Amino acid sequence: MLDKIFDAKNVEPRISQKWLDADAFRAGAGAGTGAEPFTIVIPPPNVTGSLHMGHALNNTLQDVLVRHARMCGKDVLWQPGMDHAGIATQMVVERQMMERQEPDRRAIGREAFLKKVWRWKDESGGMIINQLKRLGASCDWSRERFTMDEGLSAAVLKVFVQLYKEGLIYKDKRLVNWDPKLHTAISDLEVQQVETKGHLWHFKYPVEGEEGRFITVATTRPETMLGDTGVAVHPDDERYKDLVGKHAILPLVGRKIPIVADDYADPEAGSGAVKITPAHDFNDFEVGRRNALAMVNIMDIEANIVLKDNEDFLAGVAESEALGATVSALHGLDRFTARARVVAMMEERGLLEKVEEHLHVVPHGDRGGVPIEPFLTDQWYVDAATLAKPAIAAVHEGRTVFVPKSWEKTYFEWMENIQPWCISRQLWWGHRIPAWYGPDGEVFVEESEEEAEAAAYRHYGSRVKLDRDEDVLDTWFSSALWPFSTLGWPDETPELERYYPTSVLVTGFDIIFFWVARMMMFGLHFMKEEPFADVYIHALVRDEHGAKMSKSKGNVIDPLELIEAYGADALRFTLAAMAAQGRDIKLSPQRVAGYRNFGTKLWNAARFCQMKECRLAADFDPASAKLPVNRWILTEAGRTIEAVGQGIAAYRFNEAADAIYHFVWATFCDWYLELIKPVLEGEDAAAAAETRAVAAHVLADILKMLHPFSPFITEALWEDLAGAEGGLLALTAWPQGVVADEEAAADINWLVALVSSIRSVRSEMNVPAGAKTPLVLCGASAESEARLTRHEAAIARLARVEAMSLAPQPPKSSAQFLIGEATAALPLAGIIDFAAERSRLTKEIARIDAEIARLDKKLGNEKFVARAPEEVVAAEREKRADYLADRERLEAALGRIAETA
């Protein structure tokens, strides 16, 4: 006998182990010969990571697709693995060393440090894999990969070397996001934009040869002026036309810097003139390249000012007392101390025109936590523009499709304006760049040191000492190979032949550029085929008010805590049910609790079926069912099977979840089980036997349909319903609708609609729960009259109706509603006080009108809409929509009260 309640804490781990013991999720499990392959590669979580709500959503949706495909008989591979997370992992190990008061990594050397990292990975890394198993992810765990494992490392080496020899990887001096704390370049994804209260300093630069004339520029980073190599004005700005081609004198330095015409300068902003520091600003870098301006880096890797012996800084600048004073005053200072000193020095010279309070965004490194610096340095780059062309064509021509389609615009905008991809990082943990340098700086790029030495020998004609590049590759480089490197490439493995290209990628919008686009580029270049057919982009999970979750706001919801409290099934179903395309999820624990109640409802229905001896019968043919109520539930089950399958196939997870939810809760539990009670308890043995078989059959269909969303509870119920001979539900075939009896469906749905409407009207009209009312059907067709007669007992029992009759017109003092072509009337004279009810409804409508007017005034205030947080405005609009729905319901109730006699 099933327990009274579903104990998720105990049952879910047991079911999980049962799947693992049976190797239920291995590639091809349950698939027949010639089955169509279905492949998903998991977006590899960081080895340092812990399950957060984004992971929970992403992996739930993948698992829905994977479990459904497996049940549909496809040859499924869900490829799991982890990313080595260069910066994050190195930081974890270095912090651990510091806490243990061990020598730092430079003291122990690279080889010893990397041994420590591997030891940490083996002992403490990868916790998230077990958390994904706790969520119910049905990956082929036997195939787990790691971006630093031997096979993936071989793939990385081959790709780097091949791209280098094709001229698509090269070394260049360009600006990068530089983290002065971690001493490495970082990707845009690792940069957080932080709104900061700062200042805008307006400096006056003397114009060469025009005594007393200045050109005014503004900056939020005064220390960077030391690296200025130009001033830009707009070509159409009449104020400066006579200055274009002339020079300004850079204060404190004495450098002559050209005044250039460039569209980058905005004549409407400030003075219309912009200082150009190509080595310390991304926009200035492009202006500098367009106008052949010098690149002067005035910082070191810790963002300290470097002026002494800085050849670029001193180039073309005459020695002077002023220059010496500047070097003496600023060399070696950290950037922020230098900022204050530069401002003071400019003010002392009368060159500080004004200072303004300025709220602006300052980029910070998400790991180091300090402001990043645009930094001019030698790095390795991929020619992304060349690789992007086939990837752009693949989406334009529909070989890869984004869902929702609107994300294609984002993809194209980035890909069509793509910049060189900086792939080198100044770290020790990661794939070390396979480049060796000769004594004269000549570079040899090969897959091994031996091959590099051979290439050097051919170049020099003798053996020379080679030094390997110290840098490692950006982690996104190895992740870009994920769809084919995890399948064994560069070897020609059976898995690669079978499962590439993959079927769909499920991911978030924030890594379209960093991962999706790069997988497209590398997949097409090396495999000559798109890595996936579909790219499903899911939305964000926000808090219940629509605010983005963040630790600083204190509104982060931990999925593991929700699993502990409500079970993994409840969390999974909640996320799927709310995953509408293009709409962020507003999650609250209460929603998860609500869907746990859904599981409880199903569990109780299964217990009812068990108590009524509803068992699966292998020889039962559902098409043989004769009772209208049984043919109705089989028809509705078939409709739901189709709706759920179509919803999953179209990535409309919310629609699929909604279909199964309403079928289980309302159609099966609330109506079918209620309607069949008299049959099961009656004297017609044949009818009872048929009904028990149908109930068990439909319950089995429910478990199959619900399994992709709520795998634990459905597998547990399947154990009881199907028994040992039923095997694992996870490997059971997807159900098929076998009965489509429109007549029976229409008949019972009429009964359901009538009883539901009666219950609703009774509630709205405040009819006492114990009171029984007459029912009068007016203008009914012969079919409706027959249905009223046929279902008289059920209507009386389920709707608390004591007398049913037909009439041409509704009686006075009755509440009325439409049921098909007929009007149903509930005579309520003597049961409720019509005058009091009219008064109550009118007052409630007036109260709601006042609330709507208040909200209209608030939402009509442009200042409120502009200044209030987005989630607050959205919440107020939702309140207004709720009030409108309540008003409509109350108006309908008021309209149902006919004129009294």
N, C-alpha and C positions, 0 to 999 in steps of 0.2 A: 504493500500500500504506500502511495506517495505520502511524504511528510506533509503536515498541515501547511507549512510555509516553505518557500524556496530559500535555502540558506546559501547565499552566494559565496560567503567567505570560505565555506568548506567545499561546496560543490564545484566552483569554478577551477580551483587548483587541481582537483581530482580529474575533472574532464580534460583539462590541459595536459596532464600527464598521460591520460589515456590516448590522446591524439599522438603525442610524442612517441609513446611506446609502440603504437601501431604504424609509425612512420607515415602518417596519413597525408602529410603535406609534401612529400618528395615529388620531384618533377615527374609529371605523368601519372600520378596516383589516381586510380579509378578510371583512367582513360582507356578506351579500346584501341585496337589496331587502326591506324589511319586517322586518328583523331586530329582535329585542327589544333595547332598550337596556340596558346594564349600566354603571353609573357608580360610581366611587369618587373622592372628593376626598382627596388626600394630607394628613395632618396636617402643616401647613406647618412645616418646621424653621426655626430661627432663622437669619438671614442670617450671624450670627457663628459658627454651629455647625460642629462636625465630627462625623462619623459615630461614634456610640457604640453599645453593644450593644442598647440599647432601640430605636434607629432601625433597626438591622439586623434585629431580630425583627419589628418593626412593618411594615417595608417588604417583607420576605420574604413575610410572610403575605398582604399586599395583592397582591403580585406573583403568588403562587400562584393567588389568586382571579381576578385579571385575565387571566393567561395561559390559565387553564382556560376562562373565559368566552369569550375570543377564539377559542379552538379549537373551542368549542361553537357557533360561528357567531353569537354575539351582537355587537351594535353597541357596542363597548367604548370608554369614555373613562375613562382614569385621569388625573385633573387634577392636575398638579404645581404647586408654587410655594413661596414662602418668606415667613416673617414678618419684619417689620422690626425686631422685638426692641428696643423703645425703650430700656430701661435699659442692656442689654448693649452695644448698638451705640454709644450715646453714651459709655459708659465706655471702649470700645476706642479711639474717636477722641480722646477727651480724654487718655487715657494716652499715645497716640501723640504728641499735641501737646506733652505735658509732657516726654516723652523727647527730643523735638527742640528743647526749650527755646523753644517758640513761645508767644506770648501766649495766655492762657486764653480760653475761649469768651466770657466776659462782656466781655473787653477788645476782642475783634474783632466782637462783636455777633451777633445771631441769624442773619441772612441769610448772613453769611460762614461762620459755623460750619456751617450746614446744607449749604452748598456743599461743605465739606470732608467731611461725612458721605456725601453722594452720590458724591463722588469715591472715597472709601474703598470704598463699596459696589460701584462699577463695577470697581475695580482688585483688591480683595481679598476682598470678600464673596461669599457663595454657593459657597464651596469644596465644601460638602456635596452640591451637585447633582451634581458630577462623581463624588463618592464613591458616591452612589446609583446612578449609571450603572455604576460599577465593580462594585457589588453585583448588577447585572443588572435593576434596576427598569425595567419596560417602560411608563413614563409617556408621554403624548403631549407630548414636550418642546417641540414647537412652540407649545404653549399655556401655557407657563410664566408664572405670575402672581406678583406681589409685593404685599404688603398696602399698600404706599405708591405703587403705580403709579396712573396717571391714572384708569383705570376704577374701581378699588377705592376711590380717594379720593372719587370722585363718589358712590359707593354709601354711603360712610360719612357724608358730608354730608347726603344725603337722609334717611338713617335717623335721624340725630341730630335734625335739624330737625323731622321728622314726629313723632318720639316726644315732643319738647319741646312741640310745639303740641297734642299729644294729652294732655298732662299726665303723661306717663310718664317724662320726664326733668326733673329739677328740681335746684336748688342748696340745700344744707342744711349746717348745722354739726353734724357728728357725729365720732365717734372713727374714726381710720384707723390702719393700721400705718404708722408714720412711720420712715423711715430717716434718722437724724440726720447720716449721712455724705454721702448722696446728695441730701438735702433734698427728698425726694419721698415721697408715699404709695406703698405697694407692695401687691400682692395677697397673699392668704394662701399662694398657691403659691410665692411668693418669700420666704417666711418659713421658716427652719429652726429646729427645736426642739433646743436644745443643753443636754444635762444638765450642770448646773453645781453645784459645791460652794459653797454660800453660807451665809447666816445668817438666822435668824428673830428679829427684834427685837420684844420685848414692851414696849409703851409704856402708861403710865397717863395717862388723860385725866380731869381733874377734872370732877365732876358739879356743874353750876351750882346754887348755893344749898344745897349739902350739904357743909359743911366736912369735909375728911378723907375723903370718899368718892370713889372713882375707878372708872372702867370701863376694863378692860384690853383692848387690841387688839394684834394681831401683824401684822408686815409684813416682806416681803423687800426693799422699796424705801422706806426711811425718808424719802428726800427728797420723796416724793409726799405726805407728811402735810401739807405746806404747802398743798396743794389740797384737803384733806378738807372736805367740807360736810355730813357726817352720820356717824352710827354706827348700824349695823343689828343687831338681835337677833331671834331667832326668836319669832313670836307666842306659841308655847306654852312658852317658856322662863320658868319661874316665878321665876328669879333676877332677872330684869330687868323683870317686869311693871309694877312701880311706877315704872320709869324711862321707859317708853314715853311719848312726848309731851313729855318734858323735854329739857334741853340739856346737852351737855358743852362744856367750854371747850377749844378747840384750843390746846395748849401752843405756845409760841414765837410765836404769832400773836395769840391772844385772841379769835378768831372763835367766836361761839356756834353750835354745830352741833346740829341736832335728833337725838334718839335715836328711831329708827323701828323698827316691827315689820315684818319682811320675811322670807319663806321662804328667801331666799338665805343667811341666817345659819344655820350648822350648830351646834346646841347641843352636839354631841359633839366639835367641833373646838376646841381651845384653850380660851379663856375663853367661847366662844360668842358673843362680840361681834366685829363686823367694822367696820373703818374704811372709809368710802365716799369714794372720790375719783373722781367721775364723769368728770372730764376726762382721767384718766390710767389707766383700767382699763376693759376692755370689759364685764365683769360689773357693775362699779360704775356704768357709764353707764346700764345698764338699770334698776338699783335706783334711781338718781337720777331717771330719768324717771318711774318708778312712784310715787315719793314727793315729786316736785316739788322736788328738791334743786338748789341752785345748781351751776353748772358753772364751775370755776375752773382755768384753764390757767396753770401756773406755769413753763412752759418756752418757749424759742424754738425755731426750726427746727433748731438745732444741739444741742438738749437741754441748753442752759445755763439756769440758774435765772433767772427774770425776776420780780422783786418790786417794784422801784422803778417808780413810775408805772403799775403794773399795776392798772387800775380794778377788774377782777373780783376780784383778790386783796384789795384794800383795801376793797371794798364792805362796809359794815356793821361795819367793825372800827374801834374807837376808837383814836385815836392814843395811844401809850404808849411809855415808855422801852424796855420789853421788845420791842415791835414794831419800834422803830427799831433796836435792837441786832440783831434777826433780819435785817432788810433789809440792814443794813450788813455783817453777817457772811456772808450767803449770796448776795446778788444778784451775778449774773455768773459764778458758779462753774459748772463743768461738773457734770453730774448725780452723778458718782461721788465727786468731791471734796466736793460738797454732802452726799452721803450720810454720809460719815465725820463731817463737821462737825455735822450734825443729831443723830447718835447721841451725839456728845460733849456737845452742848448739853443734850440730854435727860438724860444721865447727871449733868451738873453740877446740874441742877434736881431730881434725885432721882426722875425720872419714867421711868427705864429699869428695868423690873422684872427682866428677864433676857434673855440672848442664847443661842440654841441653834444648833448646827451644823445645816445644812439642805441636803439634796440636792434640787434642784428643776430644772425645765426653764425655760430662758430663751430667748425667741424672738430670733433674729438675722436680719438681712437677708442673703440668700444672695449678693448682689452686693457690698454695702458691707462685710459681714463684722462689723458691730457690732450690739449689742443694739438691737432696734427699740423705739420708744416708742409706746404708744397715745396718740394726739395729737388734741386737739380742734381742728378746722379746717374752714373752708368748702371744700366739694368738690361736684362734680357727681355726681348719683346717678340710677340707673335704678330705676323702681318694679318690681322683679323679682317681687314677690308677685303682681301683676296679670298680668304676662306668663307667669308659671309655670303658671297654672291650665290653659290649653289644653295645655301641654306635659305636665302631669301626666296629664290625661285621655287624651292620645295613647298613653301607655304603658299606663295602666290598661285601655284598650279594645283594646290589641293592634295598633294601627296602626304603632307602632315597638316592636321586640322586642329586649331585651338578651340577649346570649349570652356567658357563662352567665346564666341567668335570675336567679340569686341577686343580681346587681348591680342589679336593679330596686329591691330594698329600700333599697340605698344611695342610689339616685337619689331615691326617694320621701322618705326621711328628710330629705334636704337640701332638696329642692324644697318640701316641705310646711312647712318651718320657715325658708324663705329670708328673708334680710335684704336691705335696699336695697344695690344694687351700686354701689360707688364707681368711677366711670369716668374721673376726672381724675387726671393725673399732672403733677408739677412738673418737666417736662423740656422740651427743645427739639426732640428728634427724635421725630416721630410726627405723627398727624393733629391739627392745632391745632383747638381747640374753636371752632366757628363762633358765638361769642357776642361782641357788641360792647356796651360800656357808655357811656351818656350821662354828661353832667357831674354829674347827680344820682344816678348809680348805676343808672338804669333800664337793663334788659338787652334787647337785640334779637338774637334768634337767627334767622339766615337762612343760606342756602347760599353767599352771596357778600357782600362788603363793600358792593357797590352796592345790593343788596336791603336790607341792614341800614340803610344811609343813607336809603333811601326810607322804610323803616318809621319811622326816627327823625324824619324830616321830617313824616310824618303825625302823629306823637305830639306833637312840640314846636311844629309850625307854622313851623319855620325850620330852616336847616342848622346842625348843631352838630358839635363835634369828638367822634368816637367812638374809644374805646380797645378794642382786641381783647383778649379773655381770653388770658393768657400760657400757660395750661396746654394739654397735649395729652391725647389719649384713651388709656386703657389699651389695650395691644395686643390684649387679648382681645376688645375691642369690634369691631375690624375682622375678627378671626378668626371672630367669631360669624356674620358674613355669608358666610363662605367658600363654602358649598355653592351659593349663587346669585350672589354678586358675581363669582366667577370665571367664570361662564357669561355675563356681560355685563349682568346687572341693574344699574341700573334700566332699561336698554334692553330691549325685547322681542326678543331675539335668537333665531335658529333653534336655537342650542345650548341656550339656557335652556328653550325649548319641548321639545327632544328629550331632554335629559339630566337635567332636574330633575323629580321628586325623585331623589336618588341611591339606589343599591341597598343599600349597606352602608358603615358607617364602622368602620374598624379602629383602635383606640386603646388607651391604657393607662388603668387605673382611676383614676390620680391626677388626671386632667383631666376626669372625668365632670362635676364641678361647674363648672370654669372654662371648659370648651369645649363639651362635648357638650350640657349643659343649655341653654347660651346659644344654641347653634345651633338647638336645638329651639324655644326661645322666639322668636327672631328669624325663623326659617323659617316658623313658623306665623303670626306676626303680619304678615309682609310678603308671603309667598307663599301663605298660606292652606292650606299643606300641609306635612306633616312633611318634614324635609330628607333623611331616610334611613329605609329600611324596617327594617334590622337594625343593631344596634350590637354589634360583637364586641369584647369586652374581653379583651385578652391579659394574661398574667401577667408577673411580673418575671423578668429574667435575673439569676441570682445566681452566685456562684462555686461551685466543685465541692463545697464544704462546706455550701452553703446560705446563706452569709453575703451580705448586700447588698453590692454593689460600691461602694467608696469610695476616693478618693485617699488619705485618711488611713490606711486599712487597708492600702493598697498591693496590693489584690487586683483592681484594674480590669483587665479583659481588653479589649484594643483589637481591634475587628473587622477593622480594616485590616491589622493585623499577622497575624491569622489568615488573611485572604485572601491576603496575600503568601506565607505559609508553605504553605497547603494549597489555596488556590483558593476562589473565591466559591461554587462549587457545593457544596463540602464544608461550608462554614459554613452556607449556606442549608438544606441538607438536614438538618444537625444541629439547627438551630433549629426547623424544621418537625416533625421527628421527635420532638422533646421538648416540643412545644407542646400538651400535654394541657389541656383546659379546666379552669380553676380551680386549676392546679398550677404553681407557680413552676419555672423551668428551672434546674437545677444544671449549669452549663457548665464544662467543662474542655477545654483544648487537645487532650487525648488523645481526647476524644469526636469532635472535628472530624477528627483524624487517622484515627480509625476509619472515619468516613464517607467520607474521601478514599479509603480502601481499597475502599469500595463502588464508587466511580467507577472505580477501577483494575480491579476485578473485571468490571465491565460493558465497559470498554475491551478487556480481554483476550478476553472472549466475542465482541465484535464482530470482533476480529482473527481469532479462530478461524473465525467464519462467513465472513469475507472469504477466508481461506486455503482454505476448503472450497467456495469459489465459490457461497456462498448469496447470491443476488441477488433484489431485488424484481422480480416479473414482473407487469406491468399486467393481463395476461389470466388470472392465477391466481385460481381461486375456492377459498378455504380450505374451503368446505363439501364440496368434492370429495375432500378428503384421505381416504385409506382406512386407513392404518396406525394401529393403536390408539395408539401412542406419539405420533403427530402429532395425532390427534383429542383425545388427553388434554391436550397442551400448549395446543391451541387452546381447549379447554373451560376450562382453568385461567386462560388469558389473559382470556377473557370474564368469568370470575368476578372477576378482579383489576380489570379495567376498571370493572366495576360498583362494586366496593368503593372504589376510588380516587375515582371520581366522586361517590359518596354521601358519602364522608368529607369531600371539599372542600365540597360543597354544605351539609353540616351543620356546617361550621367545626370538624370533628374532624381537624385537620391531621395529628396524630400517627398516627391510625388509617389515614389515606390513605397517609402515608409508610411506615408499617409494612407495609401491604399490598403496595406496589410493591417495597419492600426485600426482603421474603421471597420474592416471586415471582421477582425478578431473581436474587438470590443463591442461593437453594436450588433452587426449581423449575426455572428456566431454566438457570442456569450449572452447578449441581452435579449435577442429575439429567438434564434433557433432553439437554444437550450430551453428557453421558457416555453416555446410553442410545442416542443416534443414531450414535455413532462406528462401531459395526459395520455399520450400514445404509449410511453414507456411504462406507465402505471395502469394502462387499460387492459382489457381482456383479449384484445386481438393479438395473438401471439406472433402471427406472421408480420403484422405491421410493426410490432415492437422489435422483432428480430431485424427487419430491414432497417429500422431507424437506428438501432445500435450499430449496425455495420456502416451506415452512412455517416453517423457521428464520428466513428473511429477513422473512417476514410478521410473526412474533411479535416479532422484534427491532424492527421498525418500530413495532409497538404499544407496546413497552417505551419506546422513545424518546419517543413521544407522551405516554404516561402520566407519564413522569418529567420531561418538559420543564418543567412549571410549577415544579417543585422545583429542578431542576438544569439550567437552560437552556443553559449554555455547552457542556458536554460532549455533551449530546443534539443540539444544533444542529450541532456539529462532526462527530459520527457520522452524522447525517442527510445531511450533504454527501456523505459517502462512500457511504452505503447507497442514497440516492435519486438521487444525481447532480444535475446542473444542472436537469433537467426536473422534479425534485421540489420546487423552490421552497424557501421558508423553512419550517422546521419550526414556527416561531412562528406562522405563518398556516395551518398544516395542520389539517385537521379532526380532532377528537377521535375516537379509535378506537371501533369498534363490535364487540362480540362476535358472531361469526357461527356458532359451533359450540357446541352444548351436549350433548355425548355423555356422559351420566351413566355408562353402562356402561364405556366406555373409560376415563373418569376414575377410576372405582372400581377397575378392573383395575390400572392403573399405580400408583395411590396405594397399593394393597395391596403391590405390589412395593417401592415406596419405603419404606413403613412397616416391612416385613420387613427390608430391608437396613439401614435406619437403626437398628432395634432390635438387630440382630446386631452392628453396629459399636459401639453403645453398651455392650452387655453385654461384648463383648470388651475394651473399654477399662476398664470398671469391674472386671472380673475379672483384669486384668493378663495377659491372653493375649498371648504374644509376637507382635509384628507379623507375623513371617514364617510363623507357624503356621497351618495350615489345619485347620478343624474340620468334623466331620459336622453335619448338620442333620436333626432328627427332628420331623415335624409330627404332633401327636397330636390326636385328636378332630376332624379336619378334615372340613368339608362337601365335597360333590362339587365345588362351585365352587372352594374353596380347593385341592383336590387338582389340579384342572385348571390353576389359576394356577401352582401349584408346578411342574407339568410344562412349561407354556408358557414360563415365565421361568427355567427351570433354568440356561441358559447365562449369563444376566445375573446371577442370584444368585451363581453360582459365581465370576464375574469380579469383581463389586462387593463381595461379602461375604466373600471368601476361604473359601468352603465347598467341600469336596471330595467329599462324598457326601450325597445327600438321600434321605430315606425317610419312610414313613408308619408309625405305630404307635398302638396303643390307649392306651398309658401312656408317660410320659417315662422314659427309662432312668436308672439310678442315676448318681450323680456327674455331674449335668448342671446347667447354668444354664438357667433357664426364664423365659419371658415369654409374654404373651398377644398373639395376632395375630388379630383378629376373634374368631370362635367357637373357634378352635383354640389349642392350647398349643404353642409352639415350644421345642425343647430343644436345647442345644448340649452334647453329651457331651464333658467336659473331662478325663476320667481320663487321666493320663499327660501332659497338657499343662500343667496347673497343679497346685500342692500345695494341696489343699482345706483341710487343717488350718491351713496357714500363712496361707492367704487368709482363713479365718474369724478367725484371731487378729489379722491386720492390720486387718480391717474392725471388729472388736470394739474394738480399741485406739483406732482413729480416732474411732469413735462415742463412746467414753468421753472422749476429749480434747475433742470438740465439746460434750459434755454439760457439761464443766467450764467451757468458755467461756460457754455459755448461762447457767449458774448465776452466773458472775461478773457478766455483764451484767444478769441479773435483780436481783442485789443492788444494783448501781449504779443501775439505773433505778427500783428500789423505794425509793431514798433520796430523800425529798421535798426535802431541802436541795439535793441535786445537781440535780434536775429544775428547781427554782425558780431556782437561782443560775447554772447553766451557761448559756452562750449557746444560743439556740434551735437553731442549726445543729449544735452539738456533741451535744445531746440527740438530734436527728434522726439524726445519723450513728451514734450508739450503737444506736438502734432499727433502723437499716438493717443494721448488723452482726449483730444478733440474728436478723433475718429471714433473712439469708444463711446463718447457721449452721443455722437450722431447715431450710432448703432442702437444705443439704449433708447433714444428718442423715437426712432423708427419703430422699435418693438412696442413701446408704450402707446404710440399713436395707433398701431394696429390693434392693440388691446382695447383702446377707447372706441375704435371704430366697430369692434365686435359687439358692443352693447347696443342692441336694437332699441327702438323707441318703446318705452313702457306703456302699458295699457292705460 
